[in-house]
Amino acid sequence: MDPRQLRIADFTYDLPEERIAQFAVEPRDAAKLLTFDGSRMGSACVADLPEAIRAMGFHAGGHLVLNETRVVQARLFFPRGEGKPFELFYLHPAQGSVEQAMAATGRLVAACKVRYSKKWKPDQVLTVDRLHARRVGFEADTSLVEFTWEGPETWSELLAHLGQLPLPPYMQRRVVPEDQERYQTVFARVEGSVAAPTAGLHWTAALLDTMAAEGWNRTPVRLHVGAGTFQPVSSERMADHPMHAEELHVPVDTIRDLADGRPIWAVGTTAARTLESLYWLGCEAWHGRPLPSSVDQWLPYHTSGFLPSRSEALMALATALEQAGKTAFTGPTAVLIAPPYALRVVDVLMTNFHQPQSTLLLLVAAAIGPRWKEVYAYALAEDYRFLSYGDACLFMVQDPAALA
């Protein structure tokens, strides 16, 4: 069996609306922490992570993998006469990398979600301040929009001045000033995401320092989170669900460091997707096949024959990139991590609680097996807060043999 045969209806639970966190707790590391090592569940708080990770048997540290992406102010509002304004939700550039788009000046063509799309007449140019928008096409359920502006500002700077922070759709409230800082991780560095890597929202600079003293080396990677992370699975079976793609960037030196055999702790599903994507790219290199420019959602399930170890795959990927004259891998990943997938790189996963029937919940089920249902039932019974501003989990990723 592979994930194509999964019925998404088997990955659901009852999430009362009042359990969806609308605001974050303060301080960041005061959030509750559910721990699960494959046999036992416990409750702590994020500030207790040093003790929690040692209790799972990790005493000598390892790699603490953090997604250093930064959320951009992706919601743009353009006046519409007497009616409510058009809202253009910037998703990603039509061509080139996310980071190239952030540095663009004067012009950018981008994919956008458009509210009141049918009211936008052909050849109508929308204007707010010094920014102009003209629709030039369609791509699936999104609009391709040509943005032009006067002045030397970059697209990043323009969004910062004219845009609004894109809180998740299940936060049915207005953005407040506190969100500007609270919906970013303390280690966010490179702009490009339209949603936060939410497990990272719980970390403080002091907690990072404490974990470094415990031997956990801070290892930044980058996956620019797209709006597809909130995309519901609308098809009955996963075979008919097109997985969203997100751009990742990992330097060769980081890939080599991760191959040293030490434990790997992924902070968030985006860090986990990045790490697992590197493994499958490395498999292609290890087998002597051309290195793909992207990771297809079904790549892990197409790969047959002997699979290399984590270290072998990562070293093969690093070598292939160096031979191609590259200092990093940059490209989209649409990898689908769902049962019966066995995580190849990640030993420990920290994450938030995810929506029913979501691909993020499927990733959790792949990491810890069918007992995810017990974990979520426990969290609901113990008044944990759910989704982006909610509480956290710390999971020891289970050996595939234990899940059989």
Buried (B, 14 or more C-beta within 10 A) or exposed (E): EBBBEBEBEEBBBEBEEEBBBBEBBEEBBBBBBBBBBBEEBBBBBBBBBBEBBEBBEBEEBBBBBBBBBBBBBBBBBBEBEEEEBBBBBBBBBBEEBBBEBBEBEEEBBBBBBBBEBEEBEEEEEBEBEEBBBBBEEEEEEBBBBBBBBEEEBBBBBBBEEBBBBBBBEBBEEEBEEEBEEBBBBBBBEBBBBBBBBBBBBBBBEEBBEBBEEBBBBBBBBBBBBBBBBBBEBEEEBBEEBEBBBBBBBBBBEBBBBBBEEBBBBBBBBBBBBBBBBBBBBBBBBBBEEEBBEBBBBBBBBEEEEEBBBBBBBBBBBBBBBEEEEBEBBBBBBBBBBBBBBBBBBBBBBBBBBBBBBBBBBBBBBBBBBEBBBEBBEBBBEEEBBBBBBBBBBBBBBBEBEEBE
